[in-house]
Amino acid sequence: MNIWLVNQYAISPQEAGITRHYSLGRVLARRGHRMTIIASSFDHVTRQEAHLQPHEHFRIEEHDGVRFLWLRTPTYTGNTRARINNMLAFALKVLLGTGTQRLERPDLIVGSSPHLFGAVAAKFLADRTGAGFVLEIRDLWPQSLVELGNYSSTHPLVHVLERLERYLYRSADGIVSVLPGAKGHIVDRGGNGDMFEWVSNGVDPGFLVEGPPPGPGADFKVVYAGSFNLANGIDAIVETARLLADEPQVQFLLYGDGPEKARIAEVIRERRLGNVTLCPPLPKKEIHRALSCADAFIATSRNLGLYHHGVSFVKLYDYLACARPIVFGCSAGNPVAESGGGVVVPAEDPAAMARAVLHLKGMRPDERQAMGELGRQFVLAHFSNEILAGRLEHLLLKVMAGRQPGWRSVSPIDS
């Protein structure tokens, strides 16, 4: 199959952020398929132009058998109107097929939903090229805008997104979601449950760094690595650190970037938290080496209805793969609870998170290592990108079989 995947925020492994589609595409390429990722050249994490020279409107590059088509979009900072303009500009370029004249005609186009405008443009592009259309749901819109962006449910933009959401569910030939509980939500809004596949986020074993946990030392290092945005509850993690400020051996290292980082840095300065260090974002090829310094990891979901459909935070799978115990604030089903690879407490509960950190610190190193190994074995057994790419391939072949009778509809994972 020749597959185009539209995701404005997709990145190569040389950048900091989520490499889900690169990793899945690399597996699909080994299985004989051709993946082209259509993305913005403006880096969503660093807020900088990452790929194009001033005279270029697009560029085609290849990384490990995965092709990227980078499209120029306007710059922005923060969650402002300029960001909306950036989304719409990307969607328009996808709709017009900018740069695609240099690509082979696709069999399928996958539209991913960091936002719905790009997914709608991918649907129209699929119609124009005669390709099948598969929708990938990563964030639920407009629910994310209402609960995270504090938009009223009666806001005109929310009504527009509701209509786009239903249109995409009803018109897609297949639907993928990273959220384990999203199927009911999608079917209730007109999606075809028989053409749905849960393809979680996961871990790429090729990026893992083998190594034992840190030996006994002066500090107990608690590490966060991820985006600094409204969805990730960074304030609760900082408050956890404040509650543990009198524990001199407990140090928090927070890796990443995002629109909330400057504000979080100011909070840390105002509260004079000497036990918190802000660290820069690292590319996927480097992050696991940095994570190996951790004694434990920390994360929390927000305490919102949005997460009742489940969580699939990329950082959790990276944490689990590093074989360190995790403190995770979450009120929904999650891989930390399923694996036994950490301590799960209520979402956004700093006091409970602080108690969990002290509990892990009080364990013997071999006990922490055993807990971490439970997480590692679980994630490699169920959430490696080889397994996840097999699920995606199964759905894509099923869509092709429905469109073209006689197409091979059984993927290698089933044979």
LUMBAVO-9584 format. One record per residue (C-alpha): y, z, x; residue in three letters. Coordinates in pm, whole numbers, plus 50000, padded with zeros to 5 digits. Layout:
BEGIN
+-------+-------+-------+------+
!    c2 !    c3 !    c1 ! code !
+-------+-------+-------+------+
!     Y !     Z !     X !  ALA !
...
+-------+-------+-------+------+
***
This chain:
BEGIN
+-------+-------+-------+------+
!    c2 !    c3 !    c1 ! code !
+-------+-------+-------+------+
! 50000 ! 50000 ! 50000 !  MET !
! 50357 ! 49937 ! 50098 !  ASN !
! 50553 ! 50243 ! 49985 !  ILE !
! 50927 ! 50304 ! 49980 !  TRP !
! 51026 ! 50669 ! 49941 !  LEU !
! 51383 ! 50753 ! 49840 !  VAL !
! 51502 ! 51099 ! 49947 !  ASN !
! 51864 ! 51135 ! 50051 !  GLN !
! 51794 ! 51441 ! 50266 !  TYR !
! 51477 ! 51327 ! 50445 !  ALA !
! 51487 ! 51368 ! 50822 !  ILE !
! 51301 ! 51271 ! 51135 !  SER !
! 51119 ! 51535 ! 51346 !  PRO !
! 51406 ! 51535 ! 51595 !  GLN !
! 51631 ! 51705 ! 51338 !  GLU !
! 51643 ! 52053 ! 51189 !  ALA !
! 51522 ! 52077 ! 50832 !  GLY !
! 51239 ! 51965 ! 50605 !  ILE !
! 51012 ! 51695 ! 50749 !  THR !
! 50777 ! 51681 ! 50447 !  ARG !
! 50798 ! 51308 ! 50393 !  HIS !
! 50778 ! 51216 ! 50760 !  TYR !
! 50463 ! 51429 ! 50796 !  SER !
! 50300 ! 51287 ! 50481 !  LEU !
! 50400 ! 50935 ! 50583 !  GLY !
! 50243 ! 50979 ! 50925 !  ARG !
! 49908 ! 51067 ! 50763 !  VAL !
! 49934 ! 50777 ! 50518 !  LEU !
! 50008 ! 50541 ! 50807 !  ALA !
! 49685 ! 50650 ! 50976 !  ARG !
! 49506 ! 50565 ! 50652 !  ARG !
! 49641 ! 50210 ! 50655 !  GLY !
! 49949 ! 50242 ! 50434 !  HIS !
! 50310 ! 50157 ! 50519 !  ARG !
! 50573 ! 50424 ! 50441 !  MET !
! 50946 ! 50353 ! 50456 !  THR !
! 51175 ! 50649 ! 50391 !  ILE !
! 51521 ! 50561 ! 50258 !  ILE !
! 51763 ! 50843 ! 50343 !  ALA !
! 52126 ! 50922 ! 50416 !  SER !
! 52242 ! 50902 ! 50776 !  SER !
! 52472 ! 51201 ! 50712 !  PHE !
! 52285 ! 51517 ! 50808 !  ASP !
! 52283 ! 51762 ! 50517 !  HIS !
! 52227 ! 52063 ! 50747 !  VAL !
! 52479 ! 52001 ! 51026 !  THR !
! 52726 ! 51808 ! 50806 !  ARG !
! 52753 ! 51539 ! 51074 !  GLN !
! 52678 ! 51169 ! 51101 !  GLU !
! 52339 ! 51166 ! 51271 !  ALA !
! 52216 ! 50807 ! 51302 !  HIS !
! 52480 ! 50534 ! 51268 !  LEU !
! 52747 ! 50397 ! 51496 !  GLN !
! 53097 ! 50355 ! 51342 !  PRO !
! 53041 ! 49982 ! 51274 !  HIS !
! 52698 ! 50026 ! 51110 !  GLU !
! 52631 ! 50052 ! 50735 !  HIS !
! 52257 ! 50101 ! 50775 !  PHE !
! 51989 ! 50113 ! 51042 !  ARG !
! 51610 ! 50083 ! 51049 !  ILE !
! 51416 ! 50306 ! 51289 !  GLU !
! 51052 ! 50397 ! 51332 !  GLU !
! 50900 ! 50734 ! 51421 !  HIS !
! 50524 ! 50763 ! 51475 !  ASP !
! 50442 ! 50484 ! 51233 !  GLY !
! 50690 ! 50600 ! 50967 !  VAL !
! 50989 ! 50374 ! 50911 !  ARG !
! 51332 ! 50513 ! 50819 !  PHE !
! 51614 ! 50318 ! 50654 !  LEU !
! 51930 ! 50518 ! 50715 !  TRP !
! 52220 ! 50450 ! 50476 !  LEU !
! 52579 ! 50547 ! 50548 !  ARG !
! 52730 ! 50792 ! 50297 !  THR !
! 53066 ! 50976 ! 50285 !  PRO !
! 53108 ! 51307 ! 50465 !  THR !
! 53147 ! 51640 ! 50287 !  TYR !
! 53152 ! 52014 ! 50351 !  THR !
! 53030 ! 52275 ! 50106 !  GLY !
! 52927 ! 52233 ! 49745 !  ASN !
! 53241 ! 52051 ! 49638 !  THR !
! 53330 ! 51733 ! 49448 !  ARG !
! 53297 ! 51550 ! 49779 !  ALA !
! 52926 ! 51637 ! 49780 !  ARG !
! 52887 ! 51484 ! 49433 !  ILE !
! 53062 ! 51172 ! 49563 !  ASN !
! 52818 ! 51168 ! 49855 !  ASN !
! 52521 ! 51179 ! 49616 !  MET !
! 52662 ! 50902 ! 49397 !  LEU !
! 52741 ! 50684 ! 49700 !  ALA !
! 52382 ! 50718 ! 49821 !  PHE !
! 52246 ! 50638 ! 49476 !  ALA !
! 52467 ! 50328 ! 49452 !  LEU !
! 52348 ! 50198 ! 49788 !  LYS !
! 51986 ! 50250 ! 49684 !  VAL !
! 52055 ! 50075 ! 49355 !  LEU !
! 52209 ! 49778 ! 49536 !  LEU !
! 51917 ! 49766 ! 49780 !  GLY !
! 52134 ! 49809 ! 50089 !  THR !
! 51926 ! 49728 ! 50396 !  GLY !
! 51609 ! 49661 ! 50196 !  THR !
! 51638 ! 49284 ! 50246 !  GLN !
! 51486 ! 49351 ! 50589 !  ARG !
! 51181 ! 49526 ! 50443 !  LEU !
! 50862 ! 49393 ! 50293 !  GLU !
! 50846 ! 49402 ! 49913 !  ARG !
! 50707 ! 49741 ! 49801 !  PRO !
! 50400 ! 49807 ! 49592 !  ASP !
! 50536 ! 50148 ! 49489 !  LEU !
! 50870 ! 50328 ! 49511 !  ILE !
! 50873 ! 50709 ! 49511 !  VAL !
! 51198 ! 50870 ! 49400 !  GLY !
! 51234 ! 51231 ! 49516 !  SER !
! 51459 ! 51478 ! 49338 !  SER !
! 51668 ! 51686 ! 49565 !  PRO !
! 51903 ! 51543 ! 49301 !  HIS !
! 51838 ! 51310 ! 49009 !  LEU !
! 52091 ! 51038 ! 49093 !  PHE !
! 51882 ! 50915 ! 49385 !  GLY !
! 51565 ! 50927 ! 49175 !  ALA !
! 51726 ! 50722 ! 48897 !  VAL !
! 51845 ! 50467 ! 49153 !  ALA !
! 51489 ! 50451 ! 49290 !  ALA !
! 51359 ! 50381 ! 48938 !  LYS !
! 51604 ! 50093 ! 48889 !  PHE !
! 51518 ! 49957 ! 49234 !  LEU !
! 51149 ! 49968 ! 49140 !  ALA !
! 51224 ! 49769 ! 48825 !  ASP !
! 51418 ! 49509 ! 49024 !  ARG !
! 51146 ! 49466 ! 49284 !  THR !
! 50854 ! 49477 ! 49040 !  GLY !
! 50715 ! 49790 ! 49205 !  ALA !
! 50553 ! 50088 ! 49037 !  GLY !
! 50764 ! 50404 ! 49016 !  PHE !
! 50648 ! 50754 ! 49108 !  VAL !
! 50879 ! 51052 ! 49056 !  LEU !
! 50865 ! 51350 ! 49292 !  GLU !
! 51003 ! 51674 ! 49153 !  ILE !
! 51113 ! 51918 ! 49419 !  ARG !
! 51393 ! 52094 ! 49231 !  ASP !
! 51410 ! 52120 ! 48854 !  LEU !
! 51732 ! 51967 ! 48726 !  TRP !
! 51954 ! 52062 ! 48550 !  PRO !
! 51799 ! 52413 ! 48551 !  GLN !
! 51884 ! 52450 ! 48922 !  SER !
! 52248 ! 52366 ! 48853 !  LEU !
! 52272 ! 52621 ! 48572 !  VAL !
! 52097 ! 52909 ! 48748 !  GLU !
! 52206 ! 52852 ! 49108 !  LEU !
! 52534 ! 52668 ! 49058 !  GLY !
! 52653 ! 52887 ! 48769 !  ASN !
! 52722 ! 52587 ! 48547 !  TYR !
! 52733 ! 52650 ! 48175 !  SER !
! 52441 ! 52502 ! 47981 !  SER !
! 52704 ! 52321 ! 47771 !  THR !
! 52877 ! 52157 ! 48070 !  HIS !
! 52893 ! 51776 ! 48034 !  PRO !
! 52720 ! 51726 ! 48373 !  LEU !
! 52430 ! 51943 ! 48256 !  VAL !
! 52390 ! 51725 ! 47945 !  HIS !
! 52392 ! 51410 ! 48160 !  VAL !
! 52126 ! 51553 ! 48390 !  LEU !
! 51912 ! 51660 ! 48093 !  GLU !
! 51909 ! 51302 ! 47968 !  ARG !
! 51832 ! 51166 ! 48314 !  LEU !
! 51551 ! 51422 ! 48355 !  GLU !
! 51381 ! 51318 ! 48030 !  ARG !
! 51430 ! 50949 ! 48108 !  TYR !
! 51264 ! 50986 ! 48448 !  LEU !
! 50969 ! 51188 ! 48314 !  TYR !
! 50905 ! 50935 ! 48038 !  ARG !
! 50944 ! 50621 ! 48248 !  SER !
! 50754 ! 50723 ! 48563 !  ALA !
! 50412 ! 50568 ! 48628 !  ASP !
! 50315 ! 50889 ! 48808 !  GLY !
! 50472 ! 51227 ! 48878 !  ILE !
! 50436 ! 51455 ! 49180 !  VAL !
! 50576 ! 51806 ! 49210 !  SER !
! 50581 ! 52067 ! 49486 !  VAL !
! 50587 ! 52339 ! 49217 !  LEU !
! 50242 ! 52458 ! 49104 !  PRO !
! 50358 ! 52546 ! 48752 !  GLY !
! 50580 ! 52244 ! 48682 !  ALA !
! 50330 ! 52040 ! 48480 !  LYS !
! 50398 ! 52215 ! 48148 !  GLY !
! 50773 ! 52180 ! 48193 !  HIS !
! 50734 ! 51808 ! 48265 !  ILE !
! 50494 ! 51739 ! 47978 !  VAL !
! 50721 ! 51925 ! 47734 !  ASP !
! 50996 ! 51679 ! 47825 !  ARG !
! 50792 ! 51365 ! 47782 !  GLY !
! 50601 ! 51329 ! 48110 !  GLY !
! 50240 ! 51207 ! 48121 !  ASN !
! 50024 ! 51501 ! 48223 !  GLY !
! 49732 ! 51270 ! 48306 !  ASP !
! 49942 ! 51109 ! 48581 !  MET !
! 50065 ! 51435 ! 48734 !  PHE !
! 49965 ! 51569 ! 49077 !  GLU !
! 50065 ! 51893 ! 49244 !  TRP !
! 50143 ! 51816 ! 49609 !  VAL !
! 50279 ! 52135 ! 49759 !  SER !
! 50483 ! 52165 ! 50072 !  ASN !
! 50265 ! 52250 ! 50367 !  GLY !
! 50228 ! 52256 ! 50742 !  VAL !
! 50180 ! 51985 ! 51002 !  ASP !
! 49920 ! 52114 ! 51251 !  PRO !
! 50063 ! 51877 ! 51511 !  GLY !
! 50375 ! 52094 ! 51537 !  PHE !
! 50195 ! 52427 ! 51581 !  LEU !
! 50221 ! 52627 ! 51901 !  VAL !
! 49916 ! 52839 ! 51984 !  GLU !
! 49980 ! 53182 ! 52123 !  GLY !
! 49914 ! 53553 ! 52070 !  PRO !
! 50167 ! 53781 ! 51897 !  PRO !
! 50432 ! 53945 ! 52116 !  PRO !
! 50305 ! 54237 ! 52318 !  GLY !
! 50441 ! 54591 ! 52281 !  PRO !
! 50812 ! 54592 ! 52351 !  GLY !
! 51136 ! 54767 ! 52281 !  ALA !
! 51216 ! 54568 ! 51966 !  ASP !
! 51033 ! 54481 ! 51646 !  PHE !
! 51162 ! 54131 ! 51570 !  LYS !
! 51190 ! 54021 ! 51207 !  VAL !
! 51263 ! 53649 ! 51182 !  VAL !
! 51406 ! 53429 ! 50907 !  TYR !
! 51408 ! 53052 ! 50962 !  ALA !
! 51547 ! 52829 ! 50690 !  GLY !
! 51854 ! 52707 ! 50510 !  SER !
! 52155 ! 52926 ! 50444 !  PHE !
! 52212 ! 52832 ! 50082 !  ASN !
! 52229 ! 52988 ! 49738 !  LEU !
! 51858 ! 52938 ! 49671 !  ALA !
! 51731 ! 53148 ! 49961 !  ASN !
! 51868 ! 53496 ! 49891 !  GLY !
! 52017 ! 53548 ! 50237 !  ILE !
! 52239 ! 53829 ! 50107 !  ASP !
! 51928 ! 54031 ! 50020 !  ALA !
! 51794 ! 53984 ! 50373 !  ILE !
! 52125 ! 54096 ! 50526 !  VAL !
! 52127 ! 54399 ! 50296 !  GLU !
! 51772 ! 54477 ! 50410 !  THR !
! 51900 ! 54475 ! 50767 !  ALA !
! 52184 ! 54707 ! 50669 !  ARG !
! 51937 ! 54954 ! 50520 !  LEU !
! 51747 ! 54949 ! 50851 !  LEU !
! 52055 ! 54972 ! 51074 !  ALA !
! 51950 ! 55322 ! 51187 !  ASP !
! 51613 ! 55189 ! 51304 !  GLU !
! 51719 ! 55081 ! 51655 !  PRO !
! 51395 ! 54899 ! 51733 !  GLN !
! 51414 ! 54670 ! 51427 !  VAL !
! 51606 ! 54349 ! 51501 !  GLN !
! 51664 ! 54058 ! 51263 !  PHE !
! 51690 ! 53700 ! 51396 !  LEU !
! 51815 ! 53447 ! 51138 !  LEU !
! 51764 ! 53079 ! 51233 !  TYR !
! 51918 ! 52792 ! 51043 !  GLY !
! 52235 ! 52647 ! 50899 !  ASP !
! 52386 ! 52562 ! 50565 !  GLY !
! 52689 ! 52608 ! 50339 !  PRO !
! 52649 ! 52988 ! 50321 !  GLU !
! 52619 ! 53055 ! 50694 !  LYS !
! 52990 ! 53107 ! 50765 !  ALA !
! 53018 ! 53354 ! 50477 !  ARG !
! 52704 ! 53538 ! 50588 !  ILE !
! 52844 ! 53560 ! 50942 !  ALA !
! 53159 ! 53721 ! 50801 !  GLU !
! 52951 ! 53971 ! 50600 !  VAL !
! 52762 ! 54067 ! 50916 !  ILE !
! 53091 ! 54117 ! 51105 !  ARG !
! 53248 ! 54322 ! 50826 !  GLU !
! 52944 ! 54550 ! 50803 !  ARG !
! 52913 ! 54570 ! 51182 !  ARG !
! 52543 ! 54495 ! 51174 !  LEU !
! 52439 ! 54500 ! 51537 !  GLY !
! 52076 ! 54451 ! 51436 !  ASN !
! 52131 ! 54097 ! 51304 !  VAL !
! 52159 ! 53787 ! 51525 !  THR !
! 52248 ! 53446 ! 51382 !  LEU !
! 52069 ! 53163 ! 51563 !  CYS !
! 52124 ! 52785 ! 51545 !  PRO !
! 51891 ! 52554 ! 51352 !  PRO !
! 51610 ! 52399 ! 51552 !  LEU !
! 51427 ! 52065 ! 51511 !  PRO !
! 51079 ! 52079 ! 51364 !  LYS !
! 50927 ! 51998 ! 51702 !  LYS !
! 51085 ! 52312 ! 51848 !  GLU !
! 51090 ! 52566 ! 51566 !  ILE !
! 50732 ! 52691 ! 51602 !  HIS !
! 50787 ! 52780 ! 51966 !  ARG !
! 51091 ! 52986 ! 51865 !  ALA !
! 50899 ! 53149 ! 51580 !  LEU !
! 50629 ! 53268 ! 51818 !  SER !
! 50863 ! 53549 ! 51931 !  CYS !
! 50841 ! 53714 ! 51588 !  ALA !
! 50656 ! 54034 ! 51507 !  ASP !
! 50705 ! 53960 ! 51138 !  ALA !
! 50882 ! 53711 ! 50910 !  PHE !
! 51101 ! 53767 ! 50606 !  ILE !
! 51206 ! 53561 ! 50304 !  ALA !
! 51290 ! 53607 ! 49939 !  THR !
! 51319 ! 53389 ! 49634 !  SER !
! 51601 ! 53449 ! 49390 !  ARG !
! 51530 ! 53663 ! 49086 !  ASN !
! 51575 ! 53371 ! 48846 !  LEU !
! 51375 ! 53203 ! 48572 !  GLY !
! 51384 ! 52889 ! 48782 !  LEU !
! 51106 ! 53032 ! 48997 !  TYR !
! 50868 ! 53107 ! 48710 !  HIS !
! 50723 ! 52761 ! 48779 !  HIS !
! 50616 ! 52887 ! 49121 !  GLY !
! 50756 ! 52858 ! 49472 !  VAL !
! 50686 ! 52612 ! 49750 !  SER !
! 50927 ! 52712 ! 50025 !  PHE !
! 50862 ! 52513 ! 50342 !  VAL !
! 50942 ! 52817 ! 50554 !  LYS !
! 50650 ! 53013 ! 50403 !  LEU !
! 50394 ! 52762 ! 50527 !  TYR !
! 50551 ! 52761 ! 50874 !  ASP !
! 50544 ! 53141 ! 50875 !  TYR !
! 50180 ! 53156 ! 50766 !  LEU !
! 50078 ! 52900 ! 51028 !  ALA !
! 50227 ! 53118 ! 51302 !  CYS !
! 49980 ! 53400 ! 51223 !  ALA !
! 50243 ! 53670 ! 51177 !  ARG !
! 50267 ! 53898 ! 50872 !  PRO !
! 50537 ! 53817 ! 50617 !  ILE !
! 50764 ! 54027 ! 50398 !  VAL !
! 50825 ! 53811 ! 50091 !  PHE !
! 51035 ! 53897 ! 49790 !  GLY !
! 50894 ! 53704 ! 49495 !  CYS !
! 50803 ! 53762 ! 49132 !  SER !
! 50589 ! 53448 ! 49092 !  ALA !
! 50258 ! 53331 ! 49235 !  GLY !
! 50289 ! 53244 ! 49602 !  ASN !
! 50078 ! 53170 ! 49911 !  PRO !
! 50162 ! 53501 ! 50081 !  VAL !
! 50002 ! 53694 ! 49795 !  ALA !
! 49711 ! 53450 ! 49769 !  GLU !
! 49631 ! 53463 ! 50140 !  SER !
! 49682 ! 53832 ! 50207 !  GLY !
! 49905 ! 53725 ! 50495 !  GLY !
! 50184 ! 53971 ! 50427 !  GLY !
! 50350 ! 54214 ! 50189 !  VAL !
! 50493 ! 54084 ! 49860 !  VAL !
! 50770 ! 54282 ! 49687 !  VAL !
! 50999 ! 54205 ! 49392 !  PRO !
! 51247 ! 53923 ! 49449 !  ALA !
! 51591 ! 54015 ! 49589 !  GLU !
! 51499 ! 54384 ! 49630 !  ASP !
! 51640 ! 54494 ! 49969 !  PRO !
! 51508 ! 54849 ! 49940 !  ALA !
! 51153 ! 54725 ! 49879 !  ALA !
! 51189 ! 54470 ! 50158 !  MET !
! 51309 ! 54740 ! 50398 !  ALA !
! 51010 ! 54960 ! 50312 !  ARG !
! 50778 ! 54664 ! 50371 !  ALA !
! 50932 ! 54596 ! 50713 !  VAL !
! 50878 ! 54960 ! 50813 !  LEU !
! 50523 ! 54942 ! 50681 !  HIS !
! 50446 ! 54643 ! 50903 !  LEU !
! 50619 ! 54804 ! 51199 !  LYS !
! 50401 ! 55112 ! 51155 !  GLY !
! 50077 ! 54913 ! 51167 !  MET !
! 49881 ! 54875 ! 51489 !  ARG !
! 49934 ! 54537 ! 51662 !  PRO !
! 49573 ! 54438 ! 51596 !  ASP !
! 49618 ! 54515 ! 51223 !  GLU !
! 49927 ! 54295 ! 51208 !  ARG !
! 49743 ! 54023 ! 51397 !  GLN !
! 49453 ! 54037 ! 51151 !  ALA !
! 49693 ! 54008 ! 50857 !  MET !
! 49866 ! 53714 ! 51021 !  GLY !
! 49534 ! 53541 ! 51086 !  GLU !
! 49450 ! 53562 ! 50716 !  LEU !
! 49767 ! 53367 ! 50644 !  GLY !
! 49703 ! 53110 ! 50914 !  ARG !
! 49347 ! 53037 ! 50808 !  GLN !
! 49455 ! 53011 ! 50444 !  PHE !
! 49737 ! 52765 ! 50507 !  VAL !
! 49530 ! 52542 ! 50735 !  LEU !
! 49245 ! 52537 ! 50484 !  ALA !
! 49459 ! 52454 ! 50180 !  HIS !
! 49802 ! 52329 ! 50284 !  PHE !
! 49767 ! 52110 ! 50591 !  SER !
! 49944 ! 51776 ! 50557 !  ASN !
! 49611 ! 51594 ! 50589 !  GLU !
! 49499 ! 51759 ! 50264 !  ILE !
! 49835 ! 51716 ! 50090 !  LEU !
! 49864 ! 51350 ! 50190 !  ALA !
! 49518 ! 51297 ! 50041 !  GLY !
! 49640 ! 51432 ! 49708 !  ARG !
! 49946 ! 51210 ! 49719 !  LEU !
! 49739 ! 50907 ! 49815 !  GLU !
! 49500 ! 50977 ! 49527 !  HIS !
! 49785 ! 50962 ! 49274 !  LEU !
! 49944 ! 50655 ! 49431 !  LEU !
! 49613 ! 50466 ! 49422 !  LEU !
! 49564 ! 50578 ! 49062 !  LYS !
! 49906 ! 50435 ! 48973 !  VAL !
! 49822 ! 50108 ! 49151 !  MET !
! 49490 ! 50086 ! 48966 !  ALA !
! 49670 ! 50123 ! 48636 !  GLY !
! 49915 ! 49850 ! 48723 !  ARG !
! 49671 ! 49612 ! 48891 !  GLN !
! 49313 ! 49636 ! 48755 !  PRO !
! 49064 ! 49598 ! 49035 !  GLY !
! 49281 ! 49778 ! 49291 !  TRP !
! 49077 ! 50027 ! 49497 !  ARG !
! 49144 ! 50348 ! 49305 !  SER !
! 48943 ! 50598 ! 49510 !  VAL !
! 49110 ! 50750 ! 49813 !  SER !
! 48920 ! 50863 ! 50122 !  PRO !
! 48953 ! 51224 ! 50011 !  ILE !
! 48720 ! 51145 ! 49717 !  ASP !
! 48468 ! 50932 ! 49904 !  SER !
+-------+-------+-------+------+
***
